[in-house]
């Protein structure tokens, strides 16, 4: 079914359209490509210099790369990885249908072929259609039925092997949704245990009977999750260092997250690709499933106690979506940065489970009153849809805005399908074939509507662009010495439709860069980049826009690739480290990038004159522009700032308040803007080269009436050149020594009285650095970089990276796994 949809849309491998879309295009495929390159090159380095200033591979491996399906990536050339990713998505969706079918067969003893219809409803549920391109999440839906099957088996037979194993797999392959799976397991276990209570049995009698099983469940669950800590403990320790947006107390309030539009989610086409960042819970499961799931509570053959158990389970999952505090708890104590309600598929899972149970009990038992159910549900769907527009007017929230526009055709089709399905369903099992066709057609139609709004990439153009970029960068990526590259040449942009921001170019092409788009970047790397003037859109993105000779010096940038592809040696490159005075250790950065760079240069080579010469203001004219093109202007103040340069050199602009609009900025009538769209955010901008005394007029818009937060200064070449000559005398060139463990070595000859060596390595607890064979303590300098003590003369420096928590994680995992084996063996005796 997915293959048919992909073929109709011309998606690889059936056409030239590839899935270079959303985060799959700019994050996951670059990570896949880099990892395949690492393994094929027989590399086992656990520190990755391709991402920003560098970081551990462990969180990337554990979150993005642990799926067994990823082994298929090694079957193709790196330029064909987008094609294989499309194949993997099809295989994962098919496997979901298979695991759900097997689970339902076991759970309800449902052995008729019609059970496959419910498996397909699960594989094509709303969560999948909205998030199929978040490929690592699909594994959680594959393993969930297996975990539930293992738990069923555990409660029924007291054998916990399957539950232990499948929970281990679910957590190991995707720890984020694996955490949610653990929460679901607690609710599902309560549901199963309530089913063991016999009629007339007191709670005390039930507890005495089942407390041993409950204890075993707790121990087995903890040992299963504990057995994953060889990988997850280093990941957890690393993720604690990443930049996070603190949710605040409001995120834990018991305020509802949605209203009656909840019922609209059971209709066709409620969410497509353009609404992926913000939308209502994706709960679509087909008309048949929702009718059967509700009918389950009206069947006479289902006991009242079973209906209570099912209601409690659904309520537990519903509250986890509906109340903000519970929803935050489900999302690992953080508000999702896009793609909300990531726990919605658990609700869909239970709906499908109950629907299959209702089918087994024979729907013809329903009384006449319950047969009016479709009309009530249709009314709720229509009413929930009609409430969206007034709720948007009343709340002015981004959430309700994301639910529009509303497709009336899709809504009418949904109501029609619901009523037709009900008519066929009430006639009982004799029309199974027609019901199956209705469900399959509805599922395919909903998935097809979810593909609307996607701007697919172009596979042939991507493969050609990637090959050309790899060839151009080959002289730089094949070196054993450690340095960084600033690449301004296009790489894979030709493979994308629309604008492409090259945050992850270094990951994609396998060179040591400085930019990244990843949730695994450390907070100190993001903060340091911003303090030096690099553009950072949010806590997960650091760009290559905003460099100056000072930041190039500090980051160890050796080569610069021009937009034309020409490779230049960076004039200020002074190795990956050098001897520095004590003053540098004491430098503390603020929010002004130019002031921070001035403080750095003064610490390296003090002098009475500044290195950055502030421009002299002649005049500033400001006027309001409250309206622009019949809409309220965001940047309502317009400025014309005339000044004179006080030195010859590059003139830099930095607005630490982040209120300037660069896209319409003009300098002496010429358009000047950063490489990235940075309006309304801080970025160090090179306005051009000017001579001393030359007048400069900058016209720009801002949402700030004043200009006090803007710093404009010239950096003459002579000052930075003098510092470069000084530092080059003690330059440290690092060469890779081993990949396991990751280690580099070099020699620093210190013919000065300096007591510290600055290293262009990000602050990491995993660094083990020896100087002349002696382990030395590392010190954090300049917010997020490293310094070590040295002595006069020759200093043989060896840098080794050991994964923080790696050894402890292995030990804990082995203890948990061996403890479980011991308990399992003991119970078999």
TAZILIN-V937790 format. One record per residue. N is the residue number from 1. RES is the residue in three letters. SS is DSSP state (A for helix, B for strand, O for the rest). Layout:
n:N res:RES ss:SS
n:N res:RES ss:SS
This chain:
n:1 res:UNK ss:O
n:2 res:UNK ss:A
n:3 res:UNK ss:A
n:4 res:UNK ss:A
n:5 res:UNK ss:A
n:6 res:UNK ss:A
n:7 res:UNK ss:A
n:8 res:UNK ss:A
n:9 res:UNK ss:A
n:10 res:UNK ss:O
n:11 res:UNK ss:B
n:12 res:UNK ss:O
n:13 res:UNK ss:O
n:14 res:UNK ss:O
n:15 res:UNK ss:O
n:16 res:UNK ss:O
n:17 res:UNK ss:B
n:18 res:UNK ss:B
n:19 res:UNK ss:O
n:20 res:UNK ss:O
n:21 res:UNK ss:O
n:22 res:UNK ss:A
n:23 res:UNK ss:A
n:24 res:UNK ss:A
n:25 res:UNK ss:A
n:26 res:UNK ss:A
n:27 res:UNK ss:A
n:28 res:UNK ss:A
n:29 res:UNK ss:A
n:30 res:UNK ss:A
n:31 res:UNK ss:A
n:32 res:UNK ss:A
n:33 res:UNK ss:A
n:34 res:UNK ss:A
n:35 res:UNK ss:A
n:36 res:UNK ss:A
n:37 res:UNK ss:A
n:38 res:UNK ss:A
n:39 res:UNK ss:A
n:40 res:UNK ss:A
n:41 res:UNK ss:O
n:42 res:UNK ss:O
n:43 res:UNK ss:O
n:44 res:UNK ss:O
n:45 res:UNK ss:O
n:46 res:UNK ss:O
n:47 res:UNK ss:B
n:48 res:UNK ss:B
n:49 res:UNK ss:O
n:50 res:UNK ss:O
n:51 res:UNK ss:O
n:52 res:UNK ss:O
n:53 res:UNK ss:O
n:54 res:UNK ss:O
n:55 res:UNK ss:B
n:56 res:UNK ss:B
n:57 res:UNK ss:O
n:58 res:UNK ss:A
n:59 res:UNK ss:A
n:60 res:UNK ss:A
n:61 res:UNK ss:A
n:62 res:UNK ss:A
n:63 res:UNK ss:A
n:64 res:UNK ss:A
n:65 res:UNK ss:O
n:66 res:UNK ss:O
n:67 res:UNK ss:O
n:68 res:UNK ss:A
n:69 res:UNK ss:A
n:70 res:UNK ss:A
n:71 res:UNK ss:A
n:72 res:UNK ss:A
n:73 res:UNK ss:A
n:74 res:UNK ss:A
n:75 res:UNK ss:A
n:76 res:UNK ss:O
n:77 res:UNK ss:O
n:78 res:UNK ss:A
n:79 res:UNK ss:A
n:80 res:UNK ss:A
n:81 res:UNK ss:A
n:82 res:UNK ss:A
n:83 res:UNK ss:A
n:84 res:UNK ss:A
n:85 res:UNK ss:A
n:86 res:UNK ss:A
n:87 res:UNK ss:A
n:88 res:UNK ss:A
n:89 res:UNK ss:A
n:90 res:UNK ss:A
n:91 res:UNK ss:A
n:92 res:UNK ss:A
n:93 res:UNK ss:A
n:94 res:UNK ss:A
n:95 res:UNK ss:A
n:96 res:UNK ss:A
n:97 res:UNK ss:A
n:98 res:UNK ss:A
n:99 res:UNK ss:A
n:100 res:UNK ss:A
n:101 res:UNK ss:A
n:102 res:UNK ss:A
n:103 res:UNK ss:A
n:104 res:UNK ss:A
n:105 res:UNK ss:A
n:106 res:UNK ss:A
n:107 res:UNK ss:A
n:108 res:UNK ss:A
n:109 res:UNK ss:O
n:110 res:UNK ss:O
n:111 res:UNK ss:O
n:112 res:UNK ss:O
n:113 res:UNK ss:O
n:114 res:UNK ss:O
n:115 res:UNK ss:A
n:116 res:UNK ss:A
n:117 res:UNK ss:A
n:118 res:UNK ss:A
n:119 res:UNK ss:A
n:120 res:UNK ss:A
n:121 res:UNK ss:A
n:122 res:UNK ss:A
n:123 res:UNK ss:A
n:124 res:UNK ss:O
n:125 res:UNK ss:O
n:126 res:UNK ss:A
n:127 res:UNK ss:A
n:128 res:UNK ss:A
n:129 res:UNK ss:A
n:130 res:UNK ss:A
n:131 res:UNK ss:A
n:132 res:UNK ss:O
n:133 res:UNK ss:O
n:134 res:UNK ss:O
n:135 res:UNK ss:A
n:136 res:UNK ss:A
n:137 res:UNK ss:A
n:138 res:UNK ss:A
n:139 res:UNK ss:A
n:140 res:UNK ss:A
n:141 res:UNK ss:A
n:142 res:UNK ss:A
n:143 res:UNK ss:A
n:144 res:UNK ss:A
n:145 res:UNK ss:A
n:146 res:UNK ss:A
n:147 res:UNK ss:A
n:148 res:UNK ss:A
n:149 res:UNK ss:A
n:150 res:UNK ss:A
n:151 res:UNK ss:A
n:152 res:UNK ss:A
n:153 res:UNK ss:A
n:154 res:UNK ss:A
n:155 res:UNK ss:A
n:156 res:UNK ss:A
n:157 res:UNK ss:A
n:158 res:UNK ss:O
n:159 res:UNK ss:O
n:160 res:UNK ss:O
n:161 res:UNK ss:A
n:162 res:UNK ss:A
n:163 res:UNK ss:A
n:164 res:UNK ss:A
n:165 res:UNK ss:A
n:166 res:UNK ss:A
n:167 res:UNK ss:A
n:168 res:UNK ss:A
n:169 res:UNK ss:A
n:170 res:UNK ss:A
n:171 res:UNK ss:A
n:172 res:UNK ss:A
n:173 res:UNK ss:A
n:174 res:UNK ss:O
n:175 res:UNK ss:A
n:176 res:UNK ss:A
n:177 res:UNK ss:A
n:178 res:UNK ss:A
n:179 res:UNK ss:A
n:180 res:UNK ss:A
n:181 res:UNK ss:A
n:182 res:UNK ss:A
n:183 res:UNK ss:A
n:184 res:UNK ss:A
n:185 res:UNK ss:A
n:186 res:UNK ss:A
n:187 res:UNK ss:A
n:188 res:UNK ss:A
n:189 res:UNK ss:A
n:190 res:UNK ss:A
n:191 res:UNK ss:A
n:192 res:UNK ss:A
n:193 res:UNK ss:A
n:194 res:UNK ss:A
n:195 res:UNK ss:O
n:196 res:UNK ss:O
n:197 res:UNK ss:O
n:198 res:UNK ss:O
n:199 res:UNK ss:O
n:200 res:UNK ss:O
n:201 res:UNK ss:O
n:202 res:UNK ss:O
n:203 res:UNK ss:A
n:204 res:UNK ss:A
n:205 res:UNK ss:A
n:206 res:UNK ss:A
n:207 res:UNK ss:A
n:208 res:UNK ss:A
n:209 res:UNK ss:A
n:210 res:UNK ss:A
n:211 res:UNK ss:A
n:212 res:UNK ss:A
n:213 res:UNK ss:A
n:214 res:UNK ss:A
n:215 res:UNK ss:A
n:216 res:UNK ss:A
n:217 res:UNK ss:A
n:218 res:UNK ss:A
n:219 res:UNK ss:A
n:220 res:UNK ss:A
n:221 res:UNK ss:A
n:222 res:UNK ss:A
n:223 res:UNK ss:A
n:224 res:UNK ss:A
n:225 res:UNK ss:A
n:226 res:UNK ss:A
n:227 res:UNK ss:O
n:228 res:UNK ss:O
n:229 res:UNK ss:A
n:230 res:UNK ss:A
n:231 res:UNK ss:A
n:232 res:UNK ss:A
n:233 res:UNK ss:A
n:234 res:UNK ss:A
n:235 res:UNK ss:A
n:236 res:UNK ss:A
n:237 res:UNK ss:A
n:238 res:UNK ss:A
n:239 res:UNK ss:A
n:240 res:UNK ss:O
n:241 res:UNK ss:O
n:242 res:UNK ss:B
n:243 res:UNK ss:O
n:244 res:UNK ss:O
n:245 res:UNK ss:O
n:246 res:UNK ss:O
n:247 res:UNK ss:O
n:248 res:UNK ss:O
n:249 res:UNK ss:A
n:250 res:UNK ss:A
n:251 res:UNK ss:A
n:252 res:UNK ss:A
n:253 res:UNK ss:O
n:254 res:UNK ss:O
n:255 res:UNK ss:O
n:256 res:UNK ss:B
n:257 res:UNK ss:O
n:258 res:UNK ss:O
n:259 res:UNK ss:O
n:260 res:UNK ss:A
n:261 res:UNK ss:A
n:262 res:UNK ss:A
n:263 res:UNK ss:A
n:264 res:UNK ss:A
n:265 res:UNK ss:A
n:266 res:UNK ss:A
n:267 res:UNK ss:O
n:268 res:UNK ss:O
n:269 res:UNK ss:O
n:270 res:UNK ss:O
n:271 res:UNK ss:O
n:272 res:UNK ss:O
n:273 res:UNK ss:A
n:274 res:UNK ss:A
n:275 res:UNK ss:A
n:276 res:UNK ss:O
n:277 res:UNK ss:O
n:278 res:UNK ss:O
n:279 res:UNK ss:O
n:280 res:UNK ss:O
n:281 res:UNK ss:O
n:282 res:UNK ss:O
n:283 res:UNK ss:O
n:284 res:UNK ss:O
n:285 res:UNK ss:O
n:286 res:UNK ss:O
n:287 res:UNK ss:A
n:288 res:UNK ss:A
n:289 res:UNK ss:A
n:290 res:UNK ss:A
n:291 res:UNK ss:A
n:292 res:UNK ss:A
n:293 res:UNK ss:A
n:294 res:UNK ss:A
n:295 res:UNK ss:A
n:296 res:UNK ss:A
n:297 res:UNK ss:A
n:298 res:UNK ss:A
n:299 res:UNK ss:O
n:300 res:UNK ss:O
n:301 res:UNK ss:O
n:302 res:UNK ss:O
n:303 res:UNK ss:O
n:304 res:UNK ss:A
n:305 res:UNK ss:A
n:306 res:UNK ss:A
n:307 res:UNK ss:A
n:308 res:UNK ss:A
n:309 res:UNK ss:A
n:310 res:UNK ss:A
n:311 res:UNK ss:A
n:312 res:UNK ss:A
n:313 res:UNK ss:A
n:314 res:UNK ss:A
n:315 res:UNK ss:A
n:316 res:UNK ss:A
n:317 res:UNK ss:A
n:318 res:UNK ss:A
n:319 res:UNK ss:A
n:320 res:UNK ss:A
n:321 res:UNK ss:A
n:322 res:UNK ss:A
n:323 res:UNK ss:B
n:324 res:UNK ss:A
n:325 res:UNK ss:A
n:326 res:UNK ss:A
n:327 res:UNK ss:A
n:328 res:UNK ss:A
n:329 res:UNK ss:A
n:330 res:UNK ss:A
n:331 res:UNK ss:O
n:332 res:UNK ss:O
n:333 res:UNK ss:O
n:334 res:UNK ss:O
n:335 res:UNK ss:O
n:336 res:UNK ss:O
n:337 res:UNK ss:O
n:338 res:UNK ss:O
n:339 res:UNK ss:O
n:340 res:UNK ss:O
n:341 res:UNK ss:O
n:342 res:UNK ss:O
n:343 res:UNK ss:O
n:344 res:UNK ss:A
n:345 res:UNK ss:A
n:346 res:UNK ss:A
n:347 res:UNK ss:A
n:348 res:UNK ss:A
n:349 res:UNK ss:A
n:350 res:UNK ss:A
n:351 res:UNK ss:A
n:352 res:UNK ss:A
n:353 res:UNK ss:A
n:354 res:UNK ss:A
n:355 res:UNK ss:A
n:356 res:UNK ss:A
n:357 res:UNK ss:A
n:358 res:UNK ss:A
n:359 res:UNK ss:A
n:360 res:UNK ss:A
n:361 res:UNK ss:A
n:362 res:UNK ss:O
n:363 res:UNK ss:A
n:364 res:UNK ss:A
n:365 res:UNK ss:A
n:366 res:UNK ss:O
n:367 res:UNK ss:O
n:368 res:UNK ss:O
n:369 res:UNK ss:A
n:370 res:UNK ss:A
n:371 res:UNK ss:A
n:372 res:UNK ss:A
n:373 res:UNK ss:A
n:374 res:UNK ss:A
n:375 res:UNK ss:A
n:376 res:UNK ss:A
n:377 res:UNK ss:A
n:378 res:UNK ss:A
n:379 res:UNK ss:A
n:380 res:UNK ss:A
n:381 res:UNK ss:A
n:382 res:UNK ss:A
n:383 res:UNK ss:A
n:384 res:UNK ss:A
n:385 res:UNK ss:A
n:386 res:UNK ss:A
n:387 res:UNK ss:A
n:388 res:UNK ss:A
n:389 res:UNK ss:A
n:390 res:UNK ss:A
n:391 res:UNK ss:A
n:392 res:UNK ss:A
n:393 res:UNK ss:A
n:394 res:UNK ss:A
n:395 res:UNK ss:A
n:396 res:UNK ss:O
n:397 res:UNK ss:O
n:398 res:UNK ss:A
n:399 res:UNK ss:A
n:400 res:UNK ss:A
n:401 res:UNK ss:A
n:402 res:UNK ss:A
n:403 res:UNK ss:O
n:404 res:UNK ss:O
n:405 res:UNK ss:O
n:406 res:UNK ss:O
n:407 res:UNK ss:O
n:408 res:UNK ss:A
n:409 res:UNK ss:A
n:410 res:UNK ss:A
n:411 res:UNK ss:A
n:412 res:UNK ss:A
n:413 res:UNK ss:A
n:414 res:UNK ss:A
n:415 res:UNK ss:A
n:416 res:UNK ss:A
n:417 res:UNK ss:A
n:418 res:UNK ss:A
n:419 res:UNK ss:A
n:420 res:UNK ss:A
n:421 res:UNK ss:A
n:422 res:UNK ss:A
n:423 res:UNK ss:A
n:424 res:UNK ss:A
n:425 res:UNK ss:A
n:426 res:UNK ss:A
n:427 res:UNK ss:O
n:428 res:UNK ss:O
n:429 res:UNK ss:A
n:430 res:UNK ss:A
n:431 res:UNK ss:A
n:432 res:UNK ss:A
n:433 res:UNK ss:A
n:434 res:UNK ss:A
n:435 res:UNK ss:A
n:436 res:UNK ss:A
n:437 res:UNK ss:A
n:438 res:UNK ss:A
n:439 res:UNK ss:A
n:440 res:UNK ss:A
n:441 res:UNK ss:A
n:442 res:UNK ss:A
n:443 res:UNK ss:A
n:444 res:UNK ss:A
n:445 res:UNK ss:A
n:446 res:UNK ss:A
n:447 res:UNK ss:A
n:448 res:UNK ss:A
n:449 res:UNK ss:A
n:450 res:UNK ss:A
n:451 res:UNK ss:O
n:452 res:UNK ss:O
n:453 res:UNK ss:O
n:454 res:UNK ss:O
n:455 res:UNK ss:O
n:456 res:UNK ss:O
n:457 res:UNK ss:B
n:458 res:UNK ss:B
n:459 res:UNK ss:A
n:460 res:UNK ss:A
n:461 res:UNK ss:A
n:462 res:UNK ss:A
n:463 res:UNK ss:A
n:464 res:UNK ss:A
n:465 res:UNK ss:A
n:466 res:UNK ss:A
n:467 res:UNK ss:A
n:468 res:UNK ss:A
n:469 res:UNK ss:A
n:470 res:UNK ss:A
n:471 res:UNK ss:A
n:472 res:UNK ss:A
n:473 res:UNK ss:A
n:474 res:UNK ss:A
n:475 res:UNK ss:A
n:476 res:UNK ss:A
n:477 res:UNK ss:A
n:478 res:UNK ss:O
n:479 res:UNK ss:O
n:480 res:UNK ss:O
n:481 res:UNK ss:B
n:482 res:UNK ss:O
n:483 res:UNK ss:O
n:484 res:UNK ss:B
n:485 res:UNK ss:B
n:486 res:UNK ss:B
n:487 res:UNK ss:B
n:488 res:UNK ss:O
n:489 res:UNK ss:O
n:490 res:UNK ss:O
n:491 res:UNK ss:O
n:492 res:UNK ss:O
n:493 res:UNK ss:A
n:494 res:UNK ss:A
n:495 res:UNK ss:A
n:496 res:UNK ss:O
n:497 res:UNK ss:O
n:498 res:UNK ss:O
n:499 res:UNK ss:O
n:500 res:UNK ss:O
n:501 res:UNK ss:O
n:502 res:UNK ss:O
n:503 res:UNK ss:O
n:504 res:UNK ss:O
n:505 res:UNK ss:A
n:506 res:UNK ss:A
n:507 res:UNK ss:A
n:508 res:UNK ss:A
n:509 res:UNK ss:A
n:510 res:UNK ss:O
n:511 res:UNK ss:O
n:512 res:UNK ss:O
n:513 res:UNK ss:O
n:514 res:UNK ss:O
n:515 res:UNK ss:O
n:516 res:UNK ss:B
n:517 res:UNK ss:B
n:518 res:UNK ss:O
n:519 res:UNK ss:O
n:520 res:UNK ss:O
n:521 res:UNK ss:O
n:522 res:UNK ss:B
n:523 res:UNK ss:A
n:524 res:UNK ss:A
n:525 res:UNK ss:A
n:526 res:UNK ss:A
n:527 res:UNK ss:A
n:528 res:UNK ss:A
n:529 res:UNK ss:A
n:530 res:UNK ss:A
n:531 res:UNK ss:A
n:532 res:UNK ss:O
n:533 res:UNK ss:O
n:534 res:UNK ss:O
n:535 res:UNK ss:O
n:536 res:UNK ss:O
n:537 res:UNK ss:O
n:538 res:UNK ss:O
n:539 res:UNK ss:O
n:540 res:UNK ss:O
n:541 res:UNK ss:B
n:542 res:UNK ss:B
n:543 res:UNK ss:O
n:544 res:UNK ss:O
n:545 res:UNK ss:O
n:546 res:UNK ss:O
n:547 res:UNK ss:O
n:548 res:UNK ss:O
n:549 res:UNK ss:A
n:550 res:UNK ss:A
n:551 res:UNK ss:A
n:552 res:UNK ss:A
n:553 res:UNK ss:A
n:554 res:UNK ss:A
n:555 res:UNK ss:A
n:556 res:UNK ss:O
n:557 res:UNK ss:B
n:558 res:UNK ss:B
n:559 res:UNK ss:B
n:560 res:UNK ss:B
n:561 res:UNK ss:B
n:562 res:UNK ss:O
n:563 res:UNK ss:O
n:564 res:UNK ss:O
n:565 res:UNK ss:O
n:566 res:UNK ss:O
n:567 res:UNK ss:B
n:568 res:UNK ss:B
n:569 res:UNK ss:B
n:570 res:UNK ss:O
n:571 res:UNK ss:O
n:572 res:UNK ss:O
n:573 res:UNK ss:O
n:574 res:UNK ss:O
n:575 res:UNK ss:O
n:576 res:UNK ss:O
n:577 res:UNK ss:B
n:578 res:UNK ss:B
n:579 res:UNK ss:B
n:580 res:UNK ss:B
n:581 res:UNK ss:O
n:582 res:UNK ss:A
n:583 res:UNK ss:A
n:584 res:UNK ss:A
n:585 res:UNK ss:A
n:586 res:UNK ss:O
n:587 res:UNK ss:O
n:588 res:UNK ss:O
n:589 res:UNK ss:O
n:590 res:UNK ss:O
n:591 res:UNK ss:O
n:592 res:UNK ss:O
n:593 res:UNK ss:A
n:594 res:UNK ss:A
n:595 res:UNK ss:A
n:596 res:UNK ss:A
n:597 res:UNK ss:A
n:598 res:UNK ss:A
n:599 res:UNK ss:A
n:600 res:UNK ss:A
n:601 res:UNK ss:A
n:602 res:UNK ss:A
n:603 res:UNK ss:A
n:604 res:UNK ss:A
n:605 res:UNK ss:O
n:606 res:UNK ss:O
n:607 res:UNK ss:O
n:608 res:UNK ss:O
n:609 res:UNK ss:O
n:610 res:UNK ss:O
n:611 res:UNK ss:O
n:612 res:UNK ss:B
n:613 res:UNK ss:B
n:614 res:UNK ss:B
n:615 res:UNK ss:O
n:616 res:UNK ss:B
n:617 res:UNK ss:B
n:618 res:UNK ss:B
n:619 res:UNK ss:B
n:620 res:UNK ss:B
n:621 res:UNK ss:B
n:622 res:UNK ss:B
n:623 res:UNK ss:B
n:624 res:UNK ss:B
n:625 res:UNK ss:O
n:626 res:UNK ss:O
n:627 res:UNK ss:B
n:628 res:UNK ss:B
n:629 res:UNK ss:O
n:630 res:UNK ss:O
n:631 res:UNK ss:B
n:632 res:UNK ss:B
n:633 res:UNK ss:O
n:634 res:UNK ss:O
n:635 res:UNK ss:O
n:636 res:UNK ss:O
n:637 res:UNK ss:B
n:638 res:UNK ss:B
n:639 res:UNK ss:B
n:640 res:UNK ss:B
n:641 res:UNK ss:B
n:642 res:UNK ss:B
n:643 res:UNK ss:B
n:644 res:UNK ss:B
n:645 res:UNK ss:O
n:646 res:UNK ss:O
n:647 res:UNK ss:O
n:648 res:UNK ss:O
n:649 res:UNK ss:B
n:650 res:UNK ss:B
n:651 res:UNK ss:B
n:652 res:UNK ss:B
n:653 res:UNK ss:B
n:654 res:UNK ss:B
n:655 res:UNK ss:B
n:656 res:UNK ss:O
n:657 res:UNK ss:O
n:658 res:UNK ss:O
n:659 res:UNK ss:O
n:660 res:UNK ss:B
n:661 res:UNK ss:B
n:662 res:UNK ss:B
n:663 res:UNK ss:B
n:664 res:UNK ss:B
n:665 res:UNK ss:B
n:666 res:UNK ss:B
n:667 res:UNK ss:B
n:668 res:UNK ss:O
n:669 res:UNK ss:O
n:670 res:UNK ss:B
n:671 res:UNK ss:B
n:672 res:UNK ss:O
n:673 res:UNK ss:O
n:674 res:UNK ss:O
n:675 res:UNK ss:O
n:676 res:UNK ss:O
n:677 res:UNK ss:O
n:678 res:UNK ss:O
n:679 res:UNK ss:O
n:680 res:UNK ss:O
n:681 res:UNK ss:O
n:682 res:UNK ss:O
n:683 res:UNK ss:O
n:684 res:UNK ss:O
n:685 res:UNK ss:B
n:686 res:UNK ss:B
n:687 res:UNK ss:B
n:688 res:UNK ss:B
n:689 res:UNK ss:B
n:690 res:UNK ss:B
n:691 res:UNK ss:O
n:692 res:UNK ss:O
n:693 res:UNK ss:O
n:694 res:UNK ss:O
n:695 res:UNK ss:B
n:696 res:UNK ss:B
n:697 res:UNK ss:B
n:698 res:UNK ss:B
n:699 res:UNK ss:B
n:700 res:UNK ss:B
n:701 res:UNK ss:B
n:702 res:UNK ss:B
n:703 res:UNK ss:O
n:704 res:UNK ss:O
n:705 res:UNK ss:O
n:706 res:UNK ss:O
n:707 res:UNK ss:O
n:708 res:UNK ss:O
n:709 res:UNK ss:O
n:710 res:UNK ss:B
n:711 res:UNK ss:B
n:712 res:UNK ss:B
n:713 res:UNK ss:B
n:714 res:UNK ss:B
n:715 res:UNK ss:B
n:716 res:UNK ss:O
n:717 res:UNK ss:A
n:718 res:UNK ss:A
n:719 res:UNK ss:A
n:720 res:UNK ss:A
n:721 res:UNK ss:A
n:722 res:UNK ss:A
n:723 res:UNK ss:A
n:724 res:UNK ss:A
n:725 res:UNK ss:A
n:726 res:UNK ss:A
n:727 res:UNK ss:A
n:728 res:UNK ss:A
n:729 res:UNK ss:O
n:730 res:UNK ss:O
n:731 res:UNK ss:O
n:732 res:UNK ss:O
n:733 res:UNK ss:O
n:734 res:UNK ss:O
n:735 res:UNK ss:B
n:736 res:UNK ss:B
n:737 res:UNK ss:B
n:738 res:UNK ss:B
n:739 res:UNK ss:O
n:740 res:UNK ss:O
n:741 res:UNK ss:O
n:742 res:UNK ss:B
n:743 res:UNK ss:B
n:744 res:UNK ss:B
n:745 res:UNK ss:B
n:746 res:UNK ss:B
n:747 res:UNK ss:B
n:748 res:UNK ss:B
n:749 res:UNK ss:B
n:750 res:UNK ss:B
n:751 res:UNK ss:O
n:752 res:UNK ss:O
n:753 res:UNK ss:O
n:754 res:UNK ss:O
n:755 res:UNK ss:O
n:756 res:UNK ss:B
n:757 res:UNK ss:B
n:758 res:UNK ss:B
n:759 res:UNK ss:B
n:760 res:UNK ss:B
n:761 res:UNK ss:B
n:762 res:UNK ss:B
n:763 res:UNK ss:O
n:764 res:UNK ss:O
n:765 res:UNK ss:O
n:766 res:UNK ss:O
n:767 res:UNK ss:B
n:768 res:UNK ss:B
n:769 res:UNK ss:B
n:770 res:UNK ss:B
n:771 res:UNK ss:B
n:772 res:UNK ss:O
n:773 res:UNK ss:O
n:774 res:UNK ss:B
n:775 res:UNK ss:B
n:776 res:UNK ss:B
n:777 res:UNK ss:O
n:778 res:UNK ss:B
n:779 res:UNK ss:B
n:780 res:UNK ss:B
n:781 res:UNK ss:B
n:782 res:UNK ss:O
n:783 res:UNK ss:O
n:784 res:UNK ss:O
n:785 res:UNK ss:B
n:786 res:UNK ss:B
n:787 res:UNK ss:B
n:788 res:UNK ss:B
n:789 res:UNK ss:B
n:790 res:UNK ss:O
n:791 res:UNK ss:O
n:792 res:UNK ss:O
n:793 res:UNK ss:B
n:794 res:UNK ss:B
n:795 res:UNK ss:B
n:796 res:UNK ss:B
n:797 res:UNK ss:B
n:798 res:UNK ss:B
n:799 res:UNK ss:B
n:800 res:UNK ss:B
n:801 res:UNK ss:B
n:802 res:UNK ss:O
n:803 res:UNK ss:O
n:804 res:UNK ss:O
n:805 res:UNK ss:O
n:806 res:UNK ss:A
n:807 res:UNK ss:A
n:808 res:UNK ss:A
n:809 res:UNK ss:A
n:810 res:UNK ss:A
n:811 res:UNK ss:A
n:812 res:UNK ss:A
n:813 res:UNK ss:A
n:814 res:UNK ss:A
n:815 res:UNK ss:A
n:816 res:UNK ss:A
n:817 res:UNK ss:A
n:818 res:UNK ss:A
n:819 res:UNK ss:A
n:820 res:UNK ss:A
n:821 res:UNK ss:A
n:822 res:UNK ss:A
n:823 res:UNK ss:A
n:824 res:UNK ss:A
n:825 res:UNK ss:A
n:826 res:UNK ss:A
n:827 res:UNK ss:A
n:828 res:UNK ss:A
n:829 res:UNK ss:O
